[in-house]
Amino acid sequence: MAELPWVHAYAADDLHAGRRTPWAIFRSEWALKAAVVLLETFWNRRVFWRIPPRLLHWIRFLVPANVCVGSEGPDADATAILGALLELADQLLDTEAFRQRLRARSTDRRDREGWVWAAL
């Protein structure tokens, strides 16, 4: 949010006043950015990011069709892909055993232990 410094003052005032509105705005912004990164990373590099379940819930709350709208209108392909990525995320178990298997398989990318290659 560095591009909008006035938002910081607005959010700070509301946060100090105990209002919940800035948290709802931040949560929606984080979810939107996470959805765009999830979709673009898969599109451009065929990499699927394992995102925390709570953030996935926030992305679903925004509705993929609302996220995948460009200047020409709704993008059905992007909506379908984002929906498929969210479904895939539901199928990946977030357990220590799963993370250990990921680390064991990606010997050349240990810094990226949360990445999973996926085909849709």
VENDA-V145562 format. One record per residue. N is the residue number from 1. PSI is psi in degrees with one decimal (none if undefined). OMEGA is omega in degrees with one decimal (* if undefined). D_LAST is the distance of its C-alpha to the last C-alpha in Angstrom with 1 decimal. Layout:
n->N psi->PSI omega->OMEGA d_last->D_LAST
n->N psi->PSI omega->OMEGA d_last->D_LAST
//
This chain:
n->1 psi->15.2 omega->-179.9 d_last->33.0
n->2 psi->-24.2 omega->-179.5 d_last->35.5
n->3 psi->-13.3 omega->179.8 d_last->35.4
n->4 psi->75.2 omega->-176.0 d_last->37.0
n->5 psi->-26.0 omega->-179.9 d_last->39.9
n->6 psi->-24.8 omega->178.5 d_last->41.6
n->7 psi->-34.8 omega->179.7 d_last->38.7
n->8 psi->-45.8 omega->179.6 d_last->39.7
n->9 psi->-42.5 omega->178.9 d_last->43.2
n->10 psi->-47.1 omega->-178.8 d_last->42.1
n->11 psi->-39.9 omega->-179.5 d_last->39.7
n->12 psi->-44.5 omega->179.5 d_last->42.4
n->13 psi->-45.4 omega->-179.7 d_last->45.0
n->14 psi->-38.3 omega->179.0 d_last->42.8
n->15 psi->-43.5 omega->178.0 d_last->41.8
n->16 psi->-30.3 omega->179.3 d_last->45.4
n->17 psi->-5.3 omega->178.6 d_last->46.3
n->18 psi->17.3 omega->179.3 d_last->43.9
n->19 psi->147.9 omega->-178.6 d_last->41.8
n->20 psi->-13.0 omega->-176.3 d_last->38.2
n->21 psi->-46.1 omega->-178.1 d_last->37.1
n->22 psi->-33.8 omega->178.7 d_last->36.2
n->23 psi->-37.9 omega->177.3 d_last->33.9
n->24 psi->-39.9 omega->178.4 d_last->32.0
n->25 psi->-47.5 omega->-179.9 d_last->31.8
n->26 psi->-43.1 omega->-179.8 d_last->30.6
n->27 psi->-43.9 omega->178.8 d_last->28.0
n->28 psi->-40.6 omega->179.1 d_last->26.6
n->29 psi->-43.6 omega->178.5 d_last->26.7
n->30 psi->-42.5 omega->-179.8 d_last->25.0
n->31 psi->-42.4 omega->179.3 d_last->22.2
n->32 psi->-46.8 omega->179.4 d_last->21.8
n->33 psi->-40.2 omega->179.2 d_last->21.8
n->34 psi->-40.7 omega->178.8 d_last->19.4
n->35 psi->-42.6 omega->179.6 d_last->16.9
n->36 psi->-43.5 omega->178.6 d_last->17.5
n->37 psi->-43.5 omega->178.7 d_last->17.2
n->38 psi->-48.0 omega->-178.6 d_last->13.9
n->39 psi->-48.7 omega->-177.2 d_last->12.5
n->40 psi->-37.8 omega->178.9 d_last->14.5
n->41 psi->-40.7 omega->177.9 d_last->13.9
n->42 psi->-44.0 omega->-179.1 d_last->10.1
n->43 psi->-48.1 omega->-173.0 d_last->11.1
n->44 psi->-36.6 omega->-172.7 d_last->14.1
n->45 psi->-2.0 omega->-177.2 d_last->13.5
n->46 psi->37.0 omega->176.9 d_last->9.8
n->47 psi->133.8 omega->178.1 d_last->11.4
n->48 psi->122.8 omega->-179.7 d_last->10.6
n->49 psi->134.8 omega->174.2 d_last->14.0
n->50 psi->111.3 omega->-175.0 d_last->15.3
n->51 psi->143.3 omega->179.4 d_last->17.4
n->52 psi->142.8 omega->-177.8 d_last->20.4
n->53 psi->-38.1 omega->-178.4 d_last->20.2
n->54 psi->-39.9 omega->178.7 d_last->23.0
n->55 psi->-36.9 omega->175.0 d_last->21.4
n->56 psi->-39.5 omega->177.3 d_last->18.2
n->57 psi->-42.2 omega->178.9 d_last->20.8
n->58 psi->-37.7 omega->177.2 d_last->22.4
n->59 psi->-44.6 omega->178.4 d_last->19.3
n->60 psi->-35.8 omega->179.2 d_last->18.9
n->61 psi->-35.0 omega->177.1 d_last->22.6
n->62 psi->-22.1 omega->-179.0 d_last->22.3
n->63 psi->117.5 omega->-178.2 d_last->19.8
n->64 psi->-36.4 omega->179.9 d_last->16.6
n->65 psi->-30.3 omega->177.7 d_last->18.4
n->66 psi->-29.4 omega->179.2 d_last->21.3
n->67 psi->-36.9 omega->-172.0 d_last->19.5
n->68 psi->57.8 omega->177.9 d_last->17.8
n->69 psi->125.4 omega->179.0 d_last->21.1
n->70 psi->-167.3 omega->-179.1 d_last->22.6
n->71 psi->-25.6 omega->178.1 d_last->26.0
n->72 psi->-0.2 omega->-179.5 d_last->25.2
n->73 psi->-162.6 omega->-177.7 d_last->24.0
n->74 psi->142.6 omega->177.6 d_last->20.8
n->75 psi->100.6 omega->-175.6 d_last->17.5
n->76 psi->-38.7 omega->179.6 d_last->15.5
n->77 psi->-47.2 omega->179.9 d_last->12.4
n->78 psi->-39.8 omega->178.8 d_last->12.6
n->79 psi->-43.5 omega->179.8 d_last->13.4
n->80 psi->-42.0 omega->-179.7 d_last->10.4
n->81 psi->-45.4 omega->179.3 d_last->8.1
n->82 psi->-40.8 omega->176.6 d_last->10.6
n->83 psi->-42.0 omega->178.1 d_last->10.8
n->84 psi->-38.4 omega->177.7 d_last->7.3
n->85 psi->-38.4 omega->177.6 d_last->8.2
n->86 psi->-38.9 omega->176.7 d_last->11.5
n->87 psi->-41.3 omega->177.6 d_last->10.6
n->88 psi->-41.2 omega->179.1 d_last->8.8
n->89 psi->-35.5 omega->178.1 d_last->12.1
n->90 psi->-28.0 omega->-176.4 d_last->14.1
n->91 psi->-16.2 omega->179.3 d_last->13.1
n->92 psi->123.4 omega->179.4 d_last->14.1
n->93 psi->130.4 omega->178.3 d_last->17.8
n->94 psi->71.8 omega->-179.7 d_last->19.9
n->95 psi->162.8 omega->178.0 d_last->22.6
n->96 psi->-36.7 omega->179.2 d_last->24.8
n->97 psi->-40.9 omega->178.8 d_last->23.7
n->98 psi->-44.4 omega->179.4 d_last->20.0
n->99 psi->-37.2 omega->176.9 d_last->21.2
n->100 psi->-39.4 omega->177.9 d_last->23.6
n->101 psi->-37.6 omega->176.8 d_last->20.9
n->102 psi->-45.7 omega->-179.9 d_last->19.0
n->103 psi->-38.8 omega->-178.7 d_last->22.3
n->104 psi->-32.5 omega->-177.3 d_last->23.2
n->105 psi->-29.7 omega->-174.3 d_last->20.1
n->106 psi->65.8 omega->-176.2 d_last->20.2
n->107 psi->-28.8 omega->-179.7 d_last->23.9
n->108 psi->-9.2 omega->-176.3 d_last->23.7
n->109 psi->47.3 omega->-177.9 d_last->22.2
n->110 psi->-25.0 omega->177.5 d_last->24.1
n->111 psi->-10.2 omega->-178.2 d_last->24.5
n->112 psi->44.5 omega->-173.9 d_last->20.8
n->113 psi->-19.6 omega->-180.0 d_last->20.7
n->114 psi->2.3 omega->-178.7 d_last->18.4
n->115 psi->144.3 omega->176.7 d_last->15.5
n->116 psi->131.5 omega->174.7 d_last->12.5
n->117 psi->135.2 omega->-176.5 d_last->10.2
n->118 psi->148.7 omega->173.2 d_last->6.6
n->119 psi->132.3 omega->179.7 d_last->3.8
n->120 psi->none omega->* d_last->0.0
//
